[in-house]
Amino acid sequence: MHKYIILFFSVSFLLYSCTGNKTNGGIIKHDQMVSLLTEVHLIDGGIYTIPQNPDSLYKYGTGRYLSLFKKHHTDTAQFSKSLKYYTTQPVELQAIYEQVIKNLTKKADSLTKIQQKQYNALPPK
């Protein structure tokens, strides 16, 4: 009888451990989410530099976002689901956005260096 009780609890534990992590199904992984959000914010910044009319944001933004999602092998539904999941995990979302900010800062610093080199290369007036 003792063997059957141990066997029952062992099998129960095994089945529970296999199904216990279903909440993360279809969620974009941390590192990929960092990359995606970095690029989403770059696209956002680029779109908002276009002279604004109601159609221009939709016209120029949709293609860029779809191209980004295709590049990362995801879609808007999975991105939205993942973002919604990460908003329920504030510590992890904060870690993601700290890395996004580092990535954006690094890109901005690179652009500043390039602009500075171009400015220094101009002949004096």
N, C-alpha and C positions, 0 to 999 in steps of 0.2 A: 504494500500500500504506500509506503514511504517513497518508493521509486516512482510511482505514478504521480504523486503530488509534485515531486521535483521535476519530472518530465512535463507536467502541465504548466508549471510556472516558467520553465525554461522556454517552452514553445510560445507561451503568452508573451514573454519578454521579447523574444525574437520577432514575433509578429508586430508588437507595439513599436519596436525600434525601427522596423522597416516602413511603417506608415506614419510615424510621428512627425515628419518634417514636410508635410504636404503644403504648408502655408507658403513655402518658397517656390512652388512650382511656377515656372514661367517668369520668374523675376530675373531681371538683368543683373549679372554679377557686379560686385563693387567696382572693380577696376574698369570694366566696360562702361559702367554708369558714369564714372568720373570722365572718361574720354567723351562719351556722348554729351554730357552736360557742358563740358568745355566747348565743344563744337556748336552746341545749341546756342550758347551765349555769344559765341563769335558770329553766328548767323544772325541772331537778334540785333547785335550791334551793327552789322552790315546793312540790314534791312532798314533800320531806323535812320541811316544816313541818306537814304533815298528820299527825294522830295515827296512829301506826304500827300497822297490822295487816297481815299478809301480803297481803291482797287489795287494800288501799287503794293501794299503790304501783302495782300493775298496773292497777287500775280507773281511777285518776286520771291516770296517766302515759301510757298507751297513746294515748288520744285526743289528748292535747296534742302528743305526738311526731308522730303521724300528721298532725295539722293543720299543724305546723311544716314537715314534709317536703312537704306539699301546697303550702304557701305558697311554698316555694323550688323547686318543680317538680322534686323528687327523691324518692327512696324510701330505705328502710332499707338495701337492698342496695347502692345506689350510695354512700350515706353510709359504710357499713362498708368498702367497697372503697377509697373515697377516704381514709378515716382510716388504713387499713392502708398505703396508698401513702405518705401523709405521714409515717408512723412510720419508713419506710425512708429518708426525707429529713430528718434531724434538724435541719439548719440552717433549712430552710423551715418545719418544724413549730414550731421555736422562734420564728420570726418571726410565725407565725400566732398562737401563744399569747401573745406579747407584745402583739399588737393586741387579742386577746380580753380580756386583763387590763386594758388601757387602756379598752376599751368598758365592761367591768363596773365599773371604778372610776368612770368618768364617770356611769354610771347610779346607783351608790351615792351619789356626791356630790350628784346631783340630788335623790335621795330625802331625804338629810340636810338639804339646804336647805329643802325643802318642809316637813319635820317641824319644823325650827327656826322657820320662819315661822308654822306652826300653833301651836307652843308659845308664841311671843311674842305671838300674837293672843289668847291666853286671858286672861280678866280676872284680876287679882290676887286672891288669896284672903285 
